[in-house]
Amino acid sequence: MTSQQLFGVVIPGRPVITDFQVVDATKAMAVIEQPATVTELTFFLLPTTVIPPGYGAILYYSVPPFQNWILIGSIDPSKPSGIFRTNWATNEEVRNCPALQLGVSLEPLETIKNLDISTSGVDDRFAFAHKIALDLFQYMNSFSTGSSGNGMIVVPTNIFDRW
């Protein structure tokens, strides 16, 4: 990697991070203070970024002593940004540390494809939304008297307030 800024990270309520420290030819890192307060982040290629053809960027994080790196997600020229949930507030290691490191690694697209992370987060959010919808349906169905016979559920107008 060059000293040119290639990537950015947005954490809601914080300044945009673009000053990644170059570690070697394919790796860079940045420090995130108070990581337990970060529920999600957006990782993106800057508009002027040109990465080698056939490559993408993988985002990782590590807590002190910075020995193990945990995958967050990836971006590439065909998908230049991504929003990723961190779950750091519920992670015991992260919750107790004042700062962590974000690492970016330029990797061949084949490597990224083999990690099978292209839909990570999407499936989790879909399953979560499905469980909420199912819970609401079951709650609304509990008001059914079973006497309508036409497949409709009659519910009180304040059902969402009560749910």
C-alpha positions in Angstrom: 0.0 0.0 0.0 1.1 3.5 -0.6 0.8 6.4 1.8 -2.1 7.6 -0.3 -5.5 7.3 1.5 -7.4 4.4 0.0 -10.1 3.6 2.5 -12.5 5.2 4.9 -14.5 4.1 7.9 -17.6 5.8 9.2 -18.7 5.2 12.8 -22.0 7.0 13.5 -21.4 10.1 15.6 -17.7 10.1 15.0 -15.4 11.8 12.4 -14.6 9.8 9.3 -11.4 7.8 9.6 -9.2 7.9 6.5 -5.8 8.0 8.1 -4.8 4.4 8.1 -1.2 3.7 9.0 0.6 1.6 6.4 2.0 -1.6 7.9 3.4 -3.2 4.7 2.7 -3.4 0.9 -0.8 -4.9 1.4 -1.8 -4.0 5.0 -2.8 -0.9 6.9 -4.4 -0.2 10.3 -6.2 2.4 12.4 -7.1 2.6 16.1 -10.7 2.8 17.3 -11.2 4.4 20.8 -14.1 3.2 23.0 -15.0 0.3 20.7 -17.8 -1.0 23.0 -19.9 2.0 21.9 -19.6 1.1 18.2 -22.6 -1.0 17.0 -21.9 -0.8 13.3 -19.5 0.8 10.9 -19.3 1.6 7.2 -16.1 0.6 5.3 -15.6 2.1 1.9 -13.1 2.8 -0.9 -12.5 6.5 -1.3 -13.6 7.9 -4.7 -10.0 8.3 -6.0 -8.9 4.9 -4.9 -7.4 2.6 -7.5 -6.6 -0.8 -6.2 -4.9 -3.5 -8.4 -7.3 -5.3 -10.8 -8.5 -8.6 -9.2 -8.1 -7.3 -5.6 -10.4 -6.3 -2.8 -10.0 -5.1 0.8 -10.8 -7.2 3.9 -11.5 -5.4 7.2 -10.4 -7.1 10.4 -10.2 -6.0 14.1 -8.0 -7.0 16.9 -7.9 -6.3 20.7 -4.8 -6.0 22.8 -2.3 -7.7 22.7 -3.2 -7.6 18.9 -2.3 -11.2 18.2 -5.6 -12.5 16.7 -7.4 -10.7 13.9 -11.2 -11.2 13.5 -12.9 -10.8 10.2 -15.5 -8.0 9.8 -16.2 -7.8 6.1 -14.8 -6.9 2.7 -15.2 -4.5 -0.2 -14.0 -4.4 -3.8 -14.4 -2.3 -6.9 -17.8 -4.0 -7.7 -19.0 -3.3 -4.1 -17.1 -0.2 -2.9 -18.8 0.1 0.4 -20.4 -2.0 3.1 -22.1 -1.6 6.4 -21.1 -4.1 9.1 -22.5 -4.9 12.5 -19.7 -5.2 15.1 -21.5 -6.8 18.1 -18.6 -5.3 20.2 -20.9 -4.1 23.0 -21.7 -7.8 23.8 -18.2 -9.1 23.2 -16.5 -9.6 26.5 -13.0 -8.9 25.1 -13.9 -5.8 23.3 -16.2 -4.4 26.0 -13.4 -4.2 28.5 -10.7 -2.6 26.3 -10.2 1.1 25.7 -9.2 0.8 22.1 -8.8 -1.8 19.3 -7.1 -1.9 16.0 -8.8 -2.1 12.6 -6.7 -3.8 10.0 -7.2 -3.7 6.2 -5.6 -6.2 4.0 -5.6 -6.1 0.1 -6.3 -9.6 -1.0 -7.1 -11.3 -4.4 -10.8 -11.5 -5.1 -10.5 -15.3 -5.2 -9.3 -15.2 -1.5 -12.2 -13.0 -0.6 -14.7 -15.2 -2.4 -13.3 -18.3 -0.6 -14.0 -16.6 2.8 -17.7 -16.6 1.8 -18.4 -13.3 3.5 -20.3 -11.5 0.6 -23.6 -11.9 2.3 -22.5 -12.0 6.0 -24.7 -9.7 8.0 -27.5 -9.8 5.4 -28.6 -13.3 6.4 -28.4 -12.4 10.1 -30.5 -9.2 9.6 -33.0 -11.1 7.6 -33.3 -13.8 10.2 -33.7 -11.2 13.0 -36.4 -9.3 11.1 -38.2 -12.6 10.4 -38.2 -13.4 14.1 -39.6 -10.0 14.9 -42.3 -10.3 12.3 -43.2 -13.8 13.5 -43.5 -12.6 17.1 -45.8 -9.7 16.0 -47.9 -12.1 14.0 -48.3 -14.5 17.0 -49.1 -11.6 19.3 -51.7 -10.3 16.9 -53.1 -13.8 16.4 -53.6 -14.1 20.2 -56.4 -11.6 19.8 -58.2 -13.7 17.3 -61.6 -15.1 18.4 -61.7 -17.6 15.6 -65.2 -16.6 14.7 -64.6 -14.5 11.6 -64.0 -17.5 9.4 -62.7 -15.4 6.5 -59.0 -15.6 7.4 -58.9 -12.1 8.9 -57.6 -11.2 12.3 -59.5 -8.5 14.2 -57.2 -6.7 16.6 -57.5 -3.6 18.8 -56.3 -0.3 17.2 -53.6 0.2 19.9 -52.0 -3.3 19.3 -48.6 -1.9 18.4 -48.5 0.3 21.5 -49.3 -2.8 23.6 -46.8 -5.0 21.8 
